[in-house]
Amino acid sequence: MKFVLAPDKYKGSLSGEQFCEAVESGIRMVFPDAIIIKKPLADGGDGTIEVVKHYLNASEVKITVKDPLFRNIDAGYLLSNDKKTAFIEMSEASGYKLLAKNEMNCMHTTSFGTGELIADGLKKGVKEIILGIGGSATNDGGMGMATALGYEFLDSNGNKLNPTGENLIKVKRIVEKGALKGLSQTKFKVACDVNNPLYGKNGAAYIYGPQKGASGEEVNFLDQGLKNFAEVIQSAFKVDVQSIPGSGAAGGMGAGTMVFLNAVLTSGVDLVMEMADFENALAETDWIITGEGQLDGQTSSGKTIDGVLKLASTKNIPVAAFCGSVDISVDEMKGLGLTYAISILNEIGNLEDAQNNSFKNLEQATYNFASLLKVNST
């Protein structure tokens, strides 16, 4: 039999590679001669950089950039061995993980550091940049990123604006002439799994602003700023960003990348599957085994398992999911297209116990699954 192992990580417990090791061990107890292809995946969110590093055969580049509050930090990105492709995670320079809880306020944060990472890649001559925009602490519409790349944002008096969320409302003119020349020669792909518009009740400020430290009054102010920003962009670039799904991702970074980088927004897991040459690995596959920490109602919203299932359905390959916990109904499971799904927990205990025993429990759950397959095949 042939199995393709295509998990996301179990956050705080198992990496994708460790998942593959446990599942392979469980399978080989029953099918010692099975063909097993390991393709750990990710969806563009936290931890994607480690998975991408494996597939790009990449090395990490470290430089000093500005964090979300304009403080100097060391941040890294990946550069492929042939120096043609860079993978940048926005969260490394502009993520909420860099801030203390009392520092979180997207009125004052910037994506400038992410722009500095992009600029470094351009200076090294890369031909393609893949940008993950999950985990941002910002609501600046990508103004900070663009400023680091040479764009200027001016107020009604012609003064340069500090690129933060609170200043979106003041933008009256965008000056492009100072933008780095490498931008137009570089292909940009952005991992984006939300469809929020830039502004409005389903926009960046209203949906994500509160969790980034904005009060109710500030959310309304930021929303007005994003609307103003969209109007200035429409005037300067003849692009209606509000009509483009995903423009509100990462505090408006979706819109910013489309306008200032001419980027293409695409599913994070689709990008990773492309890097992993995942589709070609599925030839003559009997089962795909996937998994993540929790299988729930969010799984169908651009998560790794959802991406695996969509591709598997086009090839009529059954998919089994081994997860830390399963919180969906049988009907929801059928709707996703899962043939088999199970929580690997063996006993009631606390979260720490569950995480510590994940490898052993996953190995045992896989052994049980493989044993069922063997019985049904005889």
C-alpha positions as CSV (number, residue, x, y, z in Angstrom):
1,M,0.0,0.0,0.0
2,K,1.0,3.6,-0.5
3,F,0.4,6.3,2.1
4,V,1.1,10.0,1.7
5,L,1.5,11.7,5.1
6,A,0.4,15.4,4.9
7,P,-0.1,16.9,8.3
8,D,0.1,20.3,9.9
9,K,1.8,20.6,13.2
10,Y,0.2,19.9,16.6
11,K,0.9,23.3,18.1
12,G,2.9,23.0,21.3
13,S,3.3,19.3,20.8
14,L,4.5,17.8,17.5
15,S,6.0,19.3,14.4
16,G,4.8,18.1,11.1
17,E,8.0,16.0,10.7
18,Q,7.4,14.4,14.1
19,F,3.8,13.6,13.1
20,C,5.2,11.8,10.0
21,E,7.6,9.8,12.1
22,A,4.9,8.6,14.5
23,V,2.5,7.7,11.8
24,E,5.2,5.9,9.8
25,S,6.0,3.8,12.9
26,G,2.4,2.9,13.4
27,I,1.9,1.9,9.8
28,R,5.1,-0.2,9.5
29,M,3.9,-2.3,12.5
30,V,1.2,-3.6,10.2
31,F,2.5,-3.0,6.7
32,P,6.3,-3.2,6.9
33,D,6.7,-2.9,3.1
34,A,4.3,0.0,2.6
35,I,5.4,2.9,0.5
36,I,5.3,6.0,2.7
37,I,5.8,9.5,1.4
38,K,6.2,12.3,4.0
39,K,4.9,15.7,3.0
40,P,4.5,17.9,6.1
41,L,2.5,21.0,5.2
42,A,1.4,24.3,6.7
43,D,-1.3,26.9,5.9
44,G,0.8,30.1,5.9
45,G,0.4,30.8,9.6
46,D,2.7,30.5,12.5
47,G,5.4,27.8,11.9
48,T,5.1,27.8,8.1
49,I,8.7,29.1,7.9
50,E,10.1,25.7,9.2
51,V,8.1,23.7,6.6
52,V,9.1,26.0,3.8
53,K,12.8,25.8,4.8
54,H,12.7,22.1,4.2
55,Y,11.2,22.3,0.7
56,L,13.1,25.3,-0.6
57,N,16.4,23.8,0.8
58,A,16.8,27.3,2.2
59,S,19.1,29.1,4.6
60,E,18.0,31.8,7.0
61,V,19.1,35.4,6.6
62,K,19.1,37.6,9.7
63,I,19.1,41.4,9.5
64,T,18.2,44.2,11.9
65,V,14.8,45.8,11.2
66,K,12.1,47.8,13.0
67,D,9.6,45.9,15.1
68,P,5.9,47.0,15.1
69,L,6.8,49.9,17.4
70,F,9.8,51.0,15.4
71,R,12.4,49.4,17.8
72,N,15.4,47.6,16.4
73,I,15.2,43.8,16.4
74,D,16.9,41.0,14.6
75,A,14.5,39.3,12.2
76,G,15.0,36.5,9.7
77,Y,13.7,35.3,6.4
78,L,14.5,32.3,4.2
79,L,16.6,32.4,1.0
80,S,16.7,29.4,-1.3
81,N,20.1,27.9,-2.2
82,D,19.9,29.3,-5.7
83,K,19.2,32.7,-4.3
84,K,16.2,33.1,-6.6
85,T,13.4,32.7,-4.0
86,A,12.8,34.3,-0.6
87,F,10.1,33.3,1.9
88,I,9.2,36.1,4.4
89,E,6.8,35.7,7.4
90,M,5.3,39.1,8.3
91,S,5.1,38.0,11.9
92,E,8.9,37.8,12.2
93,A,9.1,41.6,11.9
94,S,5.6,43.0,12.4
95,G,3.9,40.3,14.5
96,Y,1.9,40.5,17.7
97,K,4.3,37.9,19.1
98,L,6.9,40.7,19.3
99,L,4.8,42.8,21.7
100,A,3.9,42.6,25.3
101,K,0.1,42.6,25.9
102,N,0.1,46.2,27.2
103,E,1.9,47.3,24.0
104,M,-0.7,46.0,21.7
105,N,-2.5,48.8,19.9
106,C,-2.8,48.8,16.1
107,M,-3.3,52.6,16.1
108,H,0.5,52.9,16.6
109,T,2.0,49.8,15.0
110,T,3.6,49.5,11.6
111,S,4.5,47.0,8.9
112,F,7.7,48.9,8.2
113,G,10.0,46.0,9.3
114,T,8.3,43.6,6.9
115,G,9.2,46.1,4.1
116,E,12.8,46.1,5.3
117,L,12.9,42.3,5.0
118,I,11.5,42.5,1.4
119,A,14.0,45.2,0.5
120,D,16.9,43.0,1.7
121,G,15.6,40.2,-0.5
122,L,15.4,42.6,-3.5
123,K,19.0,43.8,-2.9
124,K,20.1,40.1,-3.0
125,G,18.5,39.8,-6.4
126,V,15.7,37.4,-5.7
127,K,13.2,36.8,-8.5
128,E,10.3,35.6,-6.4
129,I,9.2,36.5,-2.9
130,I,6.6,34.5,-1.1
131,L,5.0,36.4,1.8
132,G,3.0,35.0,4.7
133,I,0.9,37.6,6.4
134,G,-0.5,35.8,9.4
135,G,-0.1,37.0,13.0
136,S,0.3,40.7,12.3
137,A,0.1,43.4,14.9
138,T,-0.8,46.0,12.4
139,N,-3.7,47.9,10.8
140,D,-1.7,50.2,8.5
141,G,-2.9,49.0,5.1
142,G,0.7,48.0,4.2
143,M,1.7,51.7,4.4
144,G,4.7,50.8,6.6
145,M,5.9,48.1,4.3
146,A,5.6,50.4,1.3
147,T,7.4,53.2,3.1
148,A,10.4,50.9,3.7
149,L,10.4,50.2,-0.1
150,G,10.6,53.8,-1.0
151,Y,7.0,55.0,-1.3
152,E,6.0,58.2,0.3
153,F,2.7,59.0,2.0
154,L,1.8,62.7,2.3
155,D,-0.8,64.7,4.2
156,S,-2.8,67.7,2.9
157,N,0.2,69.9,3.5
158,G,2.7,67.7,1.7
159,N,4.3,66.4,4.8
160,K,5.5,62.8,5.1
161,L,3.4,60.7,7.4
162,N,4.7,58.2,9.9
163,P,3.3,54.8,8.6
164,T,0.9,53.7,11.3
165,G,-2.7,52.9,11.5
166,E,-3.7,56.2,13.1
167,N,-2.3,58.1,10.1
168,L,-4.3,56.4,7.4
169,I,-7.0,59.0,7.7
170,K,-4.4,61.7,6.9
171,V,-3.1,60.3,3.7
172,K,-3.9,62.5,0.7
173,R,-1.2,61.7,-1.8
174,I,1.1,58.7,-2.6
175,V,4.5,59.3,-4.2
176,E,5.8,56.3,-6.1
177,K,8.9,57.7,-7.8
178,G,11.3,56.6,-5.0
179,A,10.1,53.0,-4.9
180,L,12.9,50.4,-5.2
181,K,13.5,49.5,-8.9
182,G,13.6,45.7,-8.2
183,L,9.9,45.7,-7.2
184,S,8.7,45.6,-10.8
185,Q,11.1,42.7,-11.8
186,T,10.1,40.5,-8.8
187,K,7.1,38.1,-8.6
188,F,5.2,38.3,-5.3
189,K,2.9,35.6,-4.0
190,V,1.0,36.3,-0.7
191,A,-0.4,33.5,1.5
192,C,-3.9,34.8,2.4
193,D,-6.8,32.7,3.7
194,V,-9.4,35.3,4.5
195,N,-11.8,37.2,2.2
196,N,-12.4,40.3,4.3
197,P,-12.7,43.6,2.5
198,L,-10.5,46.5,3.5
199,Y,-13.1,48.5,5.4
200,G,-16.6,48.2,6.7
201,K,-18.3,46.0,9.3
202,N,-16.4,42.9,7.9
203,G,-13.2,44.8,7.2
204,A,-9.8,44.8,8.8
205,A,-10.5,47.2,11.6
206,Y,-13.9,45.9,12.8
207,I,-13.0,42.2,12.6
208,Y,-9.4,42.2,13.7
209,G,-8.8,45.6,15.4
210,P,-10.1,44.6,18.8
211,Q,-7.8,41.7,19.2
212,K,-4.9,44.0,18.2
213,G,-5.6,46.4,21.1
214,A,-8.0,48.9,19.5
215,S,-10.9,50.3,21.5
216,G,-14.4,50.6,20.0
217,E,-13.8,54.2,19.2
218,E,-10.4,53.5,17.7
219,V,-11.8,50.7,15.6
220,N,-14.2,53.2,14.0
221,F,-11.4,55.7,13.5
222,L,-9.2,53.0,11.9
223,D,-12.0,52.0,9.6
224,Q,-12.5,55.5,8.4
225,G,-8.7,55.7,7.8
226,L,-8.8,52.5,5.7
227,K,-11.7,53.9,3.7
228,N,-9.7,57.1,3.0
229,F,-6.7,55.0,2.1
230,A,-8.7,53.1,-0.4
231,E,-10.0,56.3,-2.0
232,V,-6.4,57.7,-2.3
233,I,-5.2,54.4,-3.8
234,Q,-8.1,54.4,-6.3
235,S,-7.1,57.9,-7.4
236,A,-3.4,57.2,-7.6
237,F,-3.4,53.6,-9.0
238,K,-6.9,53.2,-10.5
239,V,-7.4,50.1,-8.3
240,D,-10.6,49.5,-6.3
241,V,-9.1,47.5,-3.5
242,Q,-12.4,47.4,-1.6
243,S,-13.8,45.1,-4.2
244,I,-11.0,42.6,-4.0
245,P,-11.6,39.7,-1.5
246,G,-8.7,39.5,1.0
247,S,-7.8,43.1,0.8
248,G,-8.5,43.4,4.6
249,A,-6.1,40.6,5.5
250,A,-3.5,41.4,8.1
251,G,-4.8,44.9,8.9
252,G,-5.1,45.8,5.2
253,M,-1.7,44.2,4.2
254,G,-3.7,42.3,1.6
255,A,-4.5,45.5,-0.2
256,G,-1.1,46.9,0.3
257,T,0.7,44.0,-1.3
258,M,-1.6,44.0,-4.3
259,V,-1.1,47.7,-4.9
260,F,2.5,48.3,-3.9
261,L,4.0,44.9,-4.9
262,N,1.6,43.8,-7.6
263,A,1.2,40.6,-5.6
264,V,-1.1,37.7,-6.2
265,L,-3.1,36.6,-3.1
266,T,-3.5,32.8,-2.8
267,S,-4.2,30.1,-0.3
268,G,-1.4,29.5,2.2
269,V,-1.7,25.7,2.0
270,D,-1.9,25.8,-1.8
271,L,1.4,27.7,-1.8
272,V,3.1,25.2,0.5
273,M,1.7,22.2,-1.5
274,E,3.1,23.8,-4.6
275,M,6.5,24.1,-3.0
276,A,6.2,20.5,-1.8
277,D,5.3,19.2,-5.3
278,F,2.5,17.6,-3.4
279,E,0.2,16.8,-6.3
280,N,2.8,14.7,-8.1
281,A,3.4,12.7,-4.9
282,L,-0.2,11.5,-5.0
283,A,0.1,9.1,-8.0
284,E,-1.2,5.6,-7.1
285,T,-1.8,6.6,-3.5
286,D,-4.2,4.4,-1.4
287,W,-4.6,6.8,1.6
288,I,-3.6,10.3,2.6
289,I,-3.1,10.7,6.3
290,T,-3.3,14.3,7.6
291,G,-3.8,15.9,11.0
292,E,-3.6,19.0,13.1
293,G,-4.0,19.9,16.8
294,Q,-7.8,20.5,16.6
295,L,-10.3,19.5,14.0
296,D,-13.2,21.9,14.3
297,G,-15.4,24.4,12.5
298,Q,-12.4,26.5,11.5
299,T,-10.8,23.6,9.5
300,S,-12.8,24.4,6.4
301,S,-11.5,28.0,6.4
302,G,-8.3,27.6,4.5
303,K,-6.6,25.3,7.0
304,T,-4.1,22.6,5.9
305,I,-6.6,19.7,6.2
306,D,-9.1,21.6,4.0
307,G,-6.5,22.1,1.3
308,V,-5.5,18.4,1.4
309,L,-9.1,17.3,1.1
310,K,-9.9,19.6,-1.8
311,L,-7.0,18.1,-3.8
312,A,-7.7,14.6,-2.7
313,S,-11.3,14.8,-3.8
314,T,-10.2,15.6,-7.4
315,K,-8.3,12.3,-7.4
316,N,-10.7,10.1,-5.4
317,I,-8.2,9.4,-2.7
318,P,-9.6,8.7,0.8
319,V,-8.3,10.9,3.6
320,A,-7.8,10.0,7.3
321,A,-7.3,12.7,9.9
322,F,-5.6,12.1,13.2
323,C,-6.0,15.1,15.5
324,G,-5.4,16.1,19.0
325,S,-9.1,16.7,19.4
326,V,-12.1,16.4,17.1
327,D,-15.0,18.8,17.6
328,I,-17.2,18.3,14.5
329,S,-20.3,16.2,13.9
330,V,-20.5,13.2,11.5
331,D,-22.4,15.4,9.0
332,E,-19.6,18.0,9.2
333,M,-17.0,15.3,8.7
334,K,-18.9,14.1,5.6
335,G,-19.2,17.6,4.4
336,L,-15.4,18.1,4.6
337,G,-14.9,14.9,2.6
338,L,-13.1,13.0,5.4
339,T,-13.3,9.2,5.2
340,Y,-11.9,8.7,8.7
341,A,-11.2,11.1,11.6
342,I,-10.2,10.4,15.2
343,S,-8.9,12.1,18.3
344,I,-5.7,10.5,19.4
345,L,-6.3,11.1,23.1
346,N,-6.2,7.8,25.0
347,E,-7.2,9.0,28.5
348,I,-8.7,12.0,30.2
349,G,-6.0,14.3,31.6
350,N,-4.7,17.8,31.4
351,L,-3.4,19.6,28.3
352,E,0.2,19.1,29.4
353,D,-0.2,15.3,29.6
354,A,-1.9,15.2,26.2
355,Q,1.0,17.2,24.6
356,N,3.7,15.1,26.3
357,N,2.0,11.8,25.1
358,S,1.2,13.0,21.6
359,F,3.8,10.9,19.8
360,K,2.9,7.7,21.6
361,N,-0.8,8.2,21.2
362,L,-0.5,9.1,17.5
363,E,1.6,6.0,16.9
364,Q,-1.0,3.8,18.6
365,A,-3.9,5.4,16.8
366,T,-2.2,4.8,13.5
367,Y,-1.5,1.2,14.4
368,N,-5.2,0.7,15.1
369,F,-6.1,2.3,11.8
370,A,-3.7,0.3,9.8
371,S,-4.9,-2.9,11.5
372,L,-8.4,-2.1,10.4
373,L,-7.2,-1.6,6.8
374,K,-5.4,-5.0,6.9
375,V,-8.5,-6.8,8.2
376,N,-10.7,-5.2,5.4
377,S,-8.1,-6.1,2.7
378,T,-8.1,-9.8,3.6
